[in-house]
Amino acid sequence: MSAVLDSERPRGRNTSGRARCLTMLTPIRPFWTPVVWLIMRSARYHTYFRDHSLQFKFIYYVRWAVFREFSAGEKKRYSYLFFESNFDIPWRQYIDAFAYVIPKDIRVIWGRGFSFPGPPPAEPLKRWIAMNSLEGGHYHSAYPQASVKMTLAAFEAHDRLLRLKREAAGLSPEQFRKAFDAAVADLQRHL
């Protein structure tokens, strides 16, 4: 892979163990602001964008917000789209995934922003993101060496052990042995 120029990567380190953070603040064209705002406000009722983002098993967290004031009484010329995401793969691969798997989603959210290059291809989008990214003021990861997949597997293993605990209460030793062996077989998928 070719060397990446400093101007082609997000600002700052924004990392904690495996986790990486991408924070962006981009102006929205005035006539597009109500559309983006409506999409954000209605997302709990239609799961289109949420489900598309959740298909990627390398994302810890994604947050979007639209605002016009940076501090009380300070109005800007444009509304701004704030985007923050935490993920566990290199940022270039993260952008590739969005650019090639869900390019329509990217165009709907940022498509009417200034100088937005649109995906695909991903390289112009990466340059645009690097140009608009911000360094986080504080970044923390509770389990810096755990990937999203590892974390999800731990939750599933925990649930399986709780199920075994509930089942074990009224079992004979032979029945418990069968239930235990079944639980161990299930847990192998999560180790």
MIBA-582628 format. One record per residue (C-alpha): residue number from 0; chain; x, y, z. Coordinates in nm, 2 decimals, always signed. Layout:
% MIBA-582628
+-----+------+--------+--------+--------+
: pos : unit :     c1 :     c2 :     c3 :
+-----+------+--------+--------+--------+
: NUM :    A :      X :      Y :      Z :
...
+-----+------+--------+--------+--------+
END
This chain:
% MIBA-582628
+-----+------+--------+--------+--------+
: pos : unit :     c1 :     c2 :     c3 :
+-----+------+--------+--------+--------+
:   0 :    A :  +0.00 :  +0.00 :  +0.00 :
:   1 :    A :  +0.13 :  +0.34 :  -0.08 :
:   2 :    A :  +0.23 :  +0.58 :  +0.19 :
:   3 :    A :  -0.04 :  +0.81 :  +0.31 :
:   4 :    A :  +0.03 :  +1.18 :  +0.32 :
:   5 :    A :  -0.04 :  +1.36 :  +0.65 :
:   6 :    A :  -0.30 :  +1.57 :  +0.46 :
:   7 :    A :  -0.48 :  +1.25 :  +0.36 :
:   8 :    A :  -0.55 :  +1.12 :  +0.71 :
:   9 :    A :  -0.77 :  +1.25 :  +0.99 :
:  10 :    A :  -0.61 :  +1.49 :  +1.23 :
:  11 :    A :  -0.45 :  +1.36 :  +1.56 :
:  12 :    A :  -0.41 :  +1.01 :  +1.68 :
:  13 :    A :  -0.77 :  +0.95 :  +1.81 :
:  14 :    A :  -0.69 :  +0.60 :  +1.91 :
:  15 :    A :  -0.71 :  +0.39 :  +2.23 :
:  16 :    A :  -0.59 :  +0.03 :  +2.19 :
:  17 :    A :  -0.78 :  -0.12 :  +1.90 :
:  18 :    A :  -1.04 :  +0.16 :  +1.90 :
:  19 :    A :  -1.02 :  +0.46 :  +1.67 :
:  20 :    A :  -1.23 :  +0.77 :  +1.66 :
:  21 :    A :  -1.34 :  +0.98 :  +1.37 :
:  22 :    A :  -1.50 :  +1.31 :  +1.44 :
:  23 :    A :  -1.62 :  +1.55 :  +1.17 :
:  24 :    A :  -1.79 :  +1.88 :  +1.17 :
:  25 :    A :  -1.92 :  +1.99 :  +0.82 :
:  26 :    A :  -2.14 :  +2.27 :  +0.71 :
:  27 :    A :  -2.48 :  +2.19 :  +0.55 :
:  28 :    A :  -2.63 :  +2.39 :  +0.27 :
:  29 :    A :  -2.93 :  +2.58 :  +0.41 :
:  30 :    A :  -3.19 :  +2.42 :  +0.19 :
:  31 :    A :  -3.06 :  +2.07 :  +0.28 :
:  32 :    A :  -3.07 :  +2.13 :  +0.66 :
:  33 :    A :  -3.44 :  +2.05 :  +0.71 :
:  34 :    A :  -3.40 :  +1.72 :  +0.52 :
:  35 :    A :  -3.10 :  +1.61 :  +0.73 :
:  36 :    A :  -3.27 :  +1.72 :  +1.05 :
:  37 :    A :  -3.59 :  +1.52 :  +0.95 :
:  38 :    A :  -3.38 :  +1.21 :  +0.88 :
:  39 :    A :  -3.21 :  +1.24 :  +1.22 :
:  40 :    A :  -3.53 :  +1.30 :  +1.41 :
:  41 :    A :  -3.73 :  +1.02 :  +1.25 :
:  42 :    A :  -3.45 :  +0.76 :  +1.26 :
:  43 :    A :  -3.61 :  +0.59 :  +1.56 :
:  44 :    A :  -3.92 :  +0.52 :  +1.36 :
:  45 :    A :  -3.75 :  +0.40 :  +1.04 :
:  46 :    A :  -3.44 :  +0.19 :  +1.09 :
:  47 :    A :  -3.30 :  +0.22 :  +0.74 :
:  48 :    A :  -2.98 :  +0.41 :  +0.83 :
:  49 :    A :  -2.93 :  +0.24 :  +1.17 :
:  50 :    A :  -2.96 :  -0.11 :  +1.02 :
:  51 :    A :  -2.72 :  -0.02 :  +0.74 :
:  52 :    A :  -2.46 :  +0.10 :  +1.00 :
:  53 :    A :  -2.51 :  -0.19 :  +1.23 :
:  54 :    A :  -2.43 :  -0.44 :  +0.96 :
:  55 :    A :  -2.06 :  -0.34 :  +1.01 :
:  56 :    A :  -1.93 :  -0.55 :  +1.30 :
:  57 :    A :  -1.63 :  -0.32 :  +1.35 :
:  58 :    A :  -1.83 :  -0.01 :  +1.48 :
:  59 :    A :  -1.85 :  +0.05 :  +1.85 :
:  60 :    A :  -2.05 :  +0.37 :  +1.83 :
:  61 :    A :  -2.19 :  +0.62 :  +1.58 :
:  62 :    A :  -2.34 :  +0.96 :  +1.67 :
:  63 :    A :  -2.49 :  +1.23 :  +1.44 :
:  64 :    A :  -2.62 :  +1.57 :  +1.54 :
:  65 :    A :  -2.73 :  +1.89 :  +1.35 :
:  66 :    A :  -2.68 :  +2.22 :  +1.52 :
:  67 :    A :  -2.63 :  +2.59 :  +1.44 :
:  68 :    A :  -2.51 :  +2.74 :  +1.77 :
:  69 :    A :  -2.17 :  +2.65 :  +1.90 :
:  70 :    A :  -2.23 :  +2.84 :  +2.23 :
:  71 :    A :  -2.53 :  +3.03 :  +2.37 :
:  72 :    A :  -2.63 :  +3.31 :  +2.13 :
:  73 :    A :  -2.36 :  +3.24 :  +1.88 :
:  74 :    A :  -2.54 :  +3.17 :  +1.55 :
:  75 :    A :  -2.34 :  +3.05 :  +1.25 :
:  76 :    A :  -2.42 :  +3.12 :  +0.88 :
:  77 :    A :  -2.48 :  +2.75 :  +0.82 :
:  78 :    A :  -2.61 :  +2.46 :  +1.02 :
:  79 :    A :  -2.35 :  +2.20 :  +1.09 :
:  80 :    A :  -2.35 :  +1.82 :  +1.08 :
:  81 :    A :  -2.15 :  +1.67 :  +1.37 :
:  82 :    A :  -2.04 :  +1.31 :  +1.31 :
:  83 :    A :  -1.85 :  +1.09 :  +1.55 :
:  84 :    A :  -1.78 :  +0.72 :  +1.52 :
:  85 :    A :  -1.56 :  +0.47 :  +1.71 :
:  86 :    A :  -1.44 :  +0.16 :  +1.52 :
:  87 :    A :  -1.17 :  -0.10 :  +1.54 :
:  88 :    A :  -1.02 :  -0.11 :  +1.19 :
:  89 :    A :  -0.79 :  +0.13 :  +1.01 :
:  90 :    A :  -0.98 :  +0.45 :  +0.91 :
:  91 :    A :  -0.91 :  +0.40 :  +0.54 :
:  92 :    A :  -1.08 :  +0.05 :  +0.55 :
:  93 :    A :  -1.37 :  +0.21 :  +0.75 :
:  94 :    A :  -1.43 :  +0.46 :  +0.48 :
:  95 :    A :  -1.39 :  +0.20 :  +0.20 :
:  96 :    A :  -1.67 :  -0.01 :  +0.37 :
:  97 :    A :  -1.91 :  +0.29 :  +0.37 :
:  98 :    A :  -1.81 :  +0.41 :  +0.02 :
:  99 :    A :  -1.86 :  +0.08 :  -0.15 :
: 100 :    A :  -2.13 :  -0.10 :  +0.06 :
: 101 :    A :  -2.37 :  +0.19 :  +0.14 :
: 102 :    A :  -2.28 :  +0.48 :  -0.09 :
: 103 :    A :  -2.64 :  +0.60 :  -0.11 :
: 104 :    A :  -2.65 :  +0.65 :  +0.27 :
: 105 :    A :  -2.33 :  +0.86 :  +0.26 :
: 106 :    A :  -2.47 :  +1.07 :  -0.03 :
: 107 :    A :  -2.80 :  +1.13 :  +0.16 :
: 108 :    A :  -2.63 :  +1.25 :  +0.47 :
: 109 :    A :  -2.34 :  +1.45 :  +0.34 :
: 110 :    A :  -2.44 :  +1.47 :  -0.03 :
: 111 :    A :  -2.55 :  +1.83 :  -0.03 :
: 112 :    A :  -2.26 :  +1.95 :  +0.18 :
: 113 :    A :  -1.99 :  +2.18 :  +0.04 :
: 114 :    A :  -1.72 :  +2.02 :  -0.18 :
: 115 :    A :  -1.86 :  +1.67 :  -0.10 :
: 116 :    A :  -1.70 :  +1.43 :  -0.36 :
: 117 :    A :  -1.94 :  +1.14 :  -0.32 :
: 118 :    A :  -1.86 :  +0.78 :  -0.32 :
: 119 :    A :  -1.75 :  +0.57 :  -0.50 :
: 120 :    A :  -1.46 :  +0.59 :  -0.56 :
: 121 :    A :  -1.34 :  +0.61 :  -0.20 :
: 122 :    A :  -1.01 :  +0.80 :  -0.24 :
: 123 :    A :  -1.17 :  +1.15 :  -0.30 :
: 124 :    A :  -1.40 :  +1.08 :  -0.01 :
: 125 :    A :  -1.10 :  +0.99 :  +0.22 :
: 126 :    A :  -0.94 :  +1.32 :  +0.13 :
: 127 :    A :  -1.26 :  +1.51 :  +0.20 :
: 128 :    A :  -1.30 :  +1.33 :  +0.54 :
: 129 :    A :  -0.93 :  +1.40 :  +0.63 :
: 130 :    A :  -0.99 :  +1.77 :  +0.54 :
: 131 :    A :  -1.30 :  +1.79 :  +0.76 :
: 132 :    A :  -1.20 :  +1.57 :  +1.06 :
: 133 :    A :  -1.13 :  +1.70 :  +1.40 :
: 134 :    A :  -0.90 :  +1.57 :  +1.68 :
: 135 :    A :  -1.09 :  +1.46 :  +1.98 :
: 136 :    A :  -1.03 :  +1.65 :  +2.30 :
: 137 :    A :  -1.07 :  +1.33 :  +2.51 :
: 138 :    A :  -1.09 :  +0.97 :  +2.40 :
: 139 :    A :  -1.14 :  +0.67 :  +2.63 :
: 140 :    A :  -1.20 :  +0.30 :  +2.57 :
: 141 :    A :  -1.30 :  +0.09 :  +2.86 :
: 142 :    A :  -1.15 :  -0.23 :  +2.70 :
: 143 :    A :  -0.88 :  -0.10 :  +2.46 :
: 144 :    A :  -0.77 :  -0.44 :  +2.35 :
: 145 :    A :  -1.12 :  -0.58 :  +2.27 :
: 146 :    A :  -1.26 :  -0.55 :  +1.92 :
: 147 :    A :  -1.63 :  -0.51 :  +1.85 :
: 148 :    A :  -1.65 :  -0.88 :  +1.76 :
: 149 :    A :  -1.48 :  -0.98 :  +2.08 :
: 150 :    A :  -1.71 :  -0.76 :  +2.28 :
: 151 :    A :  -2.02 :  -0.90 :  +2.11 :
: 152 :    A :  -1.89 :  -1.26 :  +2.16 :
: 153 :    A :  -1.84 :  -1.19 :  +2.53 :
: 154 :    A :  -2.20 :  -1.07 :  +2.57 :
: 155 :    A :  -2.33 :  -1.38 :  +2.39 :
: 156 :    A :  -2.11 :  -1.60 :  +2.61 :
: 157 :    A :  -2.24 :  -1.43 :  +2.92 :
: 158 :    A :  -2.60 :  -1.48 :  +2.81 :
: 159 :    A :  -2.53 :  -1.85 :  +2.74 :
: 160 :    A :  -2.38 :  -1.89 :  +3.09 :
: 161 :    A :  -2.68 :  -1.72 :  +3.25 :
: 162 :    A :  -2.91 :  -1.96 :  +3.06 :
: 163 :    A :  -2.71 :  -2.26 :  +3.19 :
: 164 :    A :  -2.74 :  -2.12 :  +3.55 :
: 165 :    A :  -3.12 :  -2.09 :  +3.52 :
: 166 :    A :  -3.15 :  -2.44 :  +3.37 :
: 167 :    A :  -2.92 :  -2.60 :  +3.63 :
: 168 :    A :  -3.14 :  -2.53 :  +3.93 :
: 169 :    A :  -3.37 :  -2.84 :  +3.89 :
: 170 :    A :  -3.14 :  -3.08 :  +3.70 :
: 171 :    A :  -3.01 :  -3.42 :  +3.81 :
: 172 :    A :  -2.63 :  -3.47 :  +3.79 :
: 173 :    A :  -2.68 :  -3.65 :  +3.45 :
: 174 :    A :  -2.90 :  -3.38 :  +3.31 :
: 175 :    A :  -2.67 :  -3.12 :  +3.43 :
: 176 :    A :  -2.38 :  -3.29 :  +3.26 :
: 177 :    A :  -2.57 :  -3.29 :  +2.93 :
: 178 :    A :  -2.67 :  -2.92 :  +2.98 :
: 179 :    A :  -2.31 :  -2.83 :  +3.07 :
: 180 :    A :  -2.17 :  -3.01 :  +2.76 :
: 181 :    A :  -2.42 :  -2.83 :  +2.54 :
: 182 :    A :  -2.32 :  -2.50 :  +2.69 :
: 183 :    A :  -1.95 :  -2.56 :  +2.64 :
: 184 :    A :  -2.02 :  -2.66 :  +2.28 :
: 185 :    A :  -2.21 :  -2.33 :  +2.23 :
: 186 :    A :  -1.94 :  -2.13 :  +2.41 :
: 187 :    A :  -1.67 :  -2.26 :  +2.16 :
: 188 :    A :  -1.83 :  -2.02 :  +1.90 :
: 189 :    A :  -1.75 :  -1.73 :  +2.13 :
: 190 :    A :  -1.40 :  -1.80 :  +2.23 :
+-----+------+--------+--------+--------+
END
